[in-house]
Structures are given as C-alpha cells and as structure tokens.
C-alpha cells in the first residue's frame, strides 16, 4: 500500500544561494554531559529533567492548524506520528521580539527552536571576520532545530529587522514530549499485542521487540487493505474498525468468508510462507480502520518462537 509522500521542509527565501547554518543538521564535536540530578534522564547529547511539568499554551483553532501544518513540513518533525506532533504543537510558546532583536547569535549555546508567525528575520553568517546576510526567513519558516537535539553552538545569527512573532520550543520540553509519547505508545502497543493469541508464547523481551517494530496505518471505509493473489509483505493487527474477508476459489466470483474486528489480525500466512507469499484472500475495510502493522523483515525475525503456532494456523485456514 502506498501513502501520501511527506512534504519537503520549506527553505528560506534566499537570493544568494547560501546555506543557512541553523537549518542544516550538524553533529556536535563531542557529546554534552552534565552532572546527574534526581529525576533527570541522561542522553548522549544532553539531559532531560522529567521532574518539570510539560507546559501547554492555549492557541486558537487557526493558530493550531497553521502550526501543525508547519510541523508536518519540517524535516525534524515530518517522521513523527500525529500524536507526537499534536503534543509538540500544544507545548510551543508564543514569543514576540522587537525591532532589531537578536533571536539567535552565532557561537552561542542554542536552547530554542522557533517557527516564524509574523514579520521577517534576516540570517547572517560571520566567517573569517566578515559578516554577510545569507537569507530572509518569512512566516511559516522554522529555524534553530539543532538546539532541540544537541548542545552545540549556533551556526548563524538571526535578527528581526522590524519585529516578529514566533512559536518557540525549548530543548528540555521537546525531549520530555518525545520520551513521554514514546513510552505511552509502547504501553498502548503492549496492551494491544497482549490480546493477540499469536503472540502468547513470546517472552517479555520478544514482546518489546515487536512493539518497537510496529507501525501504524489508518484507512477509510471501502479501502482494500490486501488483495487475493498479491505478494504479501505486511502483517496487520486491527486496533479499531471492521474488516471483511472475501475469497475466490478456482476463478469463481469472490465470496464473503467472514469479518474481523479488534484485536483480530490477518496477513501472517503470506509472511510465513516465504516461497509463495501470495495473499490467500482479500481484506477490505468495512468501516474506517486503524491498524498496527509489522513489516515482513521484522516478522521473519520473530518466526522462531511462533513457527508451530503459525503452521497450525495455516492448516486451519486451508
């Protein structure tokens, strides 16, 4: 199945074709470390103070929609799921700057990422004692992403010539949101696979492995999720919705053979039978559905403890 491609990250409006340092991901020269504190989680590049409550800033519907659209287009956030982007959008703080204010200074330690809402910002880079303007940022542009990931010096100076409004996100809040959402998602996945009989014999470690490999997929009613005869490369667990199973025998018109609902699953037979990985039936969403999916390569890594159960399942299916 194909999905809509992610939009590319918006580039600054630039007449001189220079790179903007703050827009380009760059690894720090050495890992950053601080003295461990109570309720602080250590990472490779910084620490996360989990004792602080995650802030939430109220936004109008239009502001929230615009902010989410910008996050969708930014390379740092484009691969996050909707729940993570929603959580980040809620934590972004409004910040206003007066004329000629310096939002970011080259060489300083960075701690904020910004999305420009109103006004413009000029990007300047100093090299060999010379400072040149390399770009102009306009509403919708984001800058300072590196600060969310690493404690490294700013690579450009950004000044607003006439004042501006931004949404801002600090590093600790970003990492808190990411850790919290990842743990919440893992707990949700664990609860889901605990209801799937196919995974009954997995060890705790193997269940964690499955959770880390699961991906999410939403489809609308009427969508054909898998088609009989097609090559199978994905295993599906129904988290929400209802799926109709139809099958054609010896070229006859397809007949309905059943329906599936959460937490039932399908697609495991084609993955197990690597030599003839053809879908044995067609599965169509009766309602809007949300699935947890497991790609073929990840599935094969788990076949050891599941082999006997899989063979029994295939025998019953046939």
JOWOVEN-V893362 format. One record per backbone hydrogen bond with DSSP energy under -1.0 kcal/mol. NH is the residue of the N-H (numbers start at 1). CO is the residue of the C=O. If there is no record, write none. Layout:
nh: {NH/NH}
co: {CO/CO}
//
This chain:
nh: {13/23/24/40/41/43/48/50/50/57/64/65/66/67/68/69/70/71/72/74/77/78/80/85/86/87/88/89/90/93/95/97/100/101/103/104/107/108/110/113/114/115/116/117/118/121/122/123/124/125/127/130/132/134/135/136/137/140/141/143/147/148/149/150/152/154/157/158/159/160/164/165/166/167/168/169/171/174/175/176/177/178/179/180/181/182/183/184/185/186/187/188/189/190/191/192/193/194/195/196/199/200/202/207/208/209/210/211/212/213/214/215/217/219/222/223/225/226/229/230/232/235/236/237/238/239/240/243/244/245/246/247/252/255/257/258/260/264/266/272/273/274/278/279/282/283/284/285/286/287/289/290/291/292/293/294/296/299/300/301/302/303/307/310/311/312/313/314/315/316/317/318}
co: {136/20/21/37/48/46/41/39/48/90/60/61/62/63/64/65/66/67/68/70/74/74/77/81/82/83/84/85/86/168/166/164/160/98/158/158/154/105/152/169/143/167/141/165/165/137/159/135/157/132/130/127/125/123/123/13/121/116/138/114/144/145/146/146/150/108/124/104/122/101/97/118/95/115/93/113/111/170/171/172/173/174/175/176/177/178/179/180/181/182/183/184/185/186/187/188/189/190/192/193/196/197/199/203/204/205/206/207/208/209/210/293/291/289/285/220/283/283/279/227/277/294/266/292/264/290/290/260/284/258/282/255/249/247/245/245/243/261/236/268/269/272/276/230/246/226/244/223/242/242/219/240/217/237/215/235/233/295/296/297/299/300/303/306/307/308/309/310/311/312/313/314}
//
